[in-house]
Amino acid sequence: MKLKDLQITDDLWDFIEANVPNYHEREEVLRQAQLQLFIDGHESPVAGITRDEAILLRDNILHGLFAEAVVAFTRRTPEQKALEAKLDTIYGSEELRERFTEILISETMTDTEPYHKVARSVIDAYMERDCDALLISICGRSISSLAEKVLNNQ
């Protein structure tokens, strides 16, 4: 039986990236890259298996990542979907992007939190990879409240 080579597109990787947090740091993604090098005939640390076995292993990894991305995508709440729609609207308009930046800067400049607390909060938010906490630390608003303010002040 001849194996059909799975076509890996940029769209597939974009979908995985958008829905699987820190996918690029995971061991199976590194293994997938090593397998792909082996499959393509390049130097790779993969040894002791055939090309067909490498394809099967690579495809299993990709199917697992894709399934995880689909689950994450379909579990988004209506609120998350609504926020993403608002952000897409802002992203698609130069005027709204400028308004977003103006509000972000204005809110940052008027925030009265002591700098040492801001710094601690920013570092904590970064370490936790929490975009909302980072924005709240800097300007006192979440991404949702920034988007609302932009769209309500058009």
C-alpha positions as CSV (number, residue, x, y, z in Angstrom):
1,M,0.0,0.0,0.0
2,K,1.4,3.4,-1.1
3,L,1.2,6.2,1.5
4,K,-0.2,9.4,0.4
5,D,1.9,12.3,1.6
6,L,-0.1,14.7,3.8
7,Q,0.0,18.2,2.4
8,I,1.0,20.7,5.1
9,T,-0.1,24.2,4.2
10,D,0.6,27.6,5.7
11,D,-3.1,27.7,6.6
12,L,-2.8,24.5,8.6
13,W,0.1,25.9,10.6
14,D,-1.7,29.3,11.0
15,F,-4.8,27.4,12.4
16,I,-2.6,25.4,14.8
17,E,-0.7,28.5,15.9
18,A,-3.9,30.4,16.6
19,N,-5.5,27.6,18.6
20,V,-2.7,25.6,20.3
21,P,-0.9,27.7,22.8
22,N,2.9,27.5,22.7
23,Y,2.8,24.7,20.1
24,H,6.3,25.7,18.8
25,E,7.8,24.8,22.2
26,R,6.4,21.3,22.3
27,E,8.5,18.2,21.9
28,E,6.2,16.6,19.3
29,V,6.5,19.7,17.1
30,L,10.3,19.4,17.2
31,R,10.0,15.7,16.4
32,Q,7.7,16.5,13.5
33,A,10.2,18.9,12.1
34,Q,13.0,16.3,12.4
35,L,10.8,13.7,10.7
36,Q,10.0,16.1,7.9
37,L,13.7,16.7,7.3
38,F,14.2,12.9,7.2
39,I,11.2,12.5,4.8
40,D,12.6,15.2,2.5
41,G,16.0,13.5,2.4
42,H,17.8,16.2,4.5
43,E,20.2,15.6,7.4
44,S,18.1,14.7,10.5
45,P,18.7,13.0,13.8
46,V,16.0,10.5,12.9
47,A,17.4,7.0,12.4
48,G,16.4,3.4,12.4
49,I,13.1,3.8,10.6
50,T,11.9,3.8,7.0
51,R,10.6,6.8,5.1
52,D,7.1,5.4,5.2
53,E,7.4,4.9,9.0
54,A,8.5,8.5,9.3
55,I,5.6,9.7,7.3
56,L,3.2,7.8,9.6
57,L,4.8,9.2,12.7
58,R,4.8,12.7,11.3
59,D,1.1,12.4,10.2
60,N,0.1,11.1,13.7
61,I,1.8,14.2,15.3
62,L,0.1,16.5,12.8
63,H,-3.3,14.9,13.2
64,G,-3.0,15.2,17.0
65,L,-2.1,18.9,16.8
66,F,-4.9,19.5,14.3
67,A,-7.4,17.7,16.5
68,E,-6.3,19.7,19.5
69,A,-6.6,23.0,17.5
70,V,-10.1,22.0,16.3
71,V,-11.2,21.2,19.9
72,A,-9.8,24.5,21.2
73,F,-11.4,26.4,18.3
74,T,-14.9,24.9,18.8
75,R,-14.8,25.4,22.6
76,R,-14.5,29.2,22.3
77,T,-17.2,30.9,24.1
78,P,-19.7,33.2,22.4
79,E,-18.0,36.1,24.2
80,Q,-14.6,35.1,22.8
81,K,-16.0,34.9,19.3
82,A,-17.7,38.3,19.7
83,L,-14.4,39.8,20.9
84,E,-12.5,38.3,17.9
85,A,-15.1,39.8,15.5
86,K,-14.6,43.2,17.1
87,L,-10.8,42.9,16.9
88,D,-11.1,41.8,13.2
89,T,-13.2,45.0,12.6
90,I,-10.6,47.1,14.2
91,Y,-7.7,45.3,12.5
92,G,-9.4,45.9,9.1
93,S,-9.6,49.7,9.4
94,E,-6.6,52.0,9.5
95,E,-8.8,54.6,11.2
96,L,-9.9,52.2,14.0
97,R,-6.4,51.0,14.5
98,E,-5.3,54.6,15.0
99,R,-8.1,55.1,17.4
100,F,-7.1,52.0,19.3
101,T,-3.6,53.3,19.6
102,E,-4.8,56.7,20.7
103,I,-7.0,55.2,23.4
104,L,-4.2,52.9,24.5
105,I,-1.7,55.7,24.9
106,S,-4.2,58.0,26.5
107,E,-5.2,55.4,29.1
108,T,-1.6,54.6,29.7
109,M,-0.7,58.3,30.3
110,T,-3.5,58.8,32.8
111,D,-3.0,55.6,34.8
112,T,-2.0,56.5,38.3
113,E,-0.6,53.2,39.4
114,P,3.0,53.5,40.9
115,Y,5.7,52.5,38.5
116,H,7.1,49.7,40.7
117,K,3.6,48.1,40.8
118,V,3.2,48.5,37.0
119,A,6.6,46.9,36.4
120,R,5.8,43.9,38.7
121,S,2.4,43.5,37.0
122,V,3.9,43.7,33.5
123,I,6.6,41.1,34.3
124,D,4.0,38.8,36.0
125,A,1.7,39.1,33.0
126,Y,4.5,38.4,30.5
127,M,5.6,35.3,32.5
128,E,2.0,34.0,32.5
129,R,1.6,34.9,28.8
130,D,-1.6,36.8,29.7
131,C,-2.3,39.5,27.2
132,D,-5.2,41.0,29.2
133,A,-3.2,41.2,32.4
134,L,-0.4,42.9,30.5
135,L,-2.8,45.5,29.0
136,I,-4.4,46.0,32.4
137,S,-1.0,46.6,33.9
138,I,-0.1,49.2,31.4
139,C,-3.3,51.1,30.8
140,G,-5.9,49.7,33.2
141,R,-8.0,48.1,30.4
142,S,-8.4,44.6,29.0
143,I,-8.4,44.0,25.3
144,S,-12.1,43.7,25.4
145,S,-12.7,47.0,27.1
146,L,-10.2,48.7,24.7
147,A,-12.1,47.2,21.7
148,E,-15.4,48.4,23.2
149,K,-14.1,51.9,23.7
150,V,-12.8,52.1,20.1
151,L,-16.0,50.8,18.5
152,N,-18.3,52.9,20.7
153,N,-16.3,56.1,20.0
154,Q,-16.3,55.9,16.3
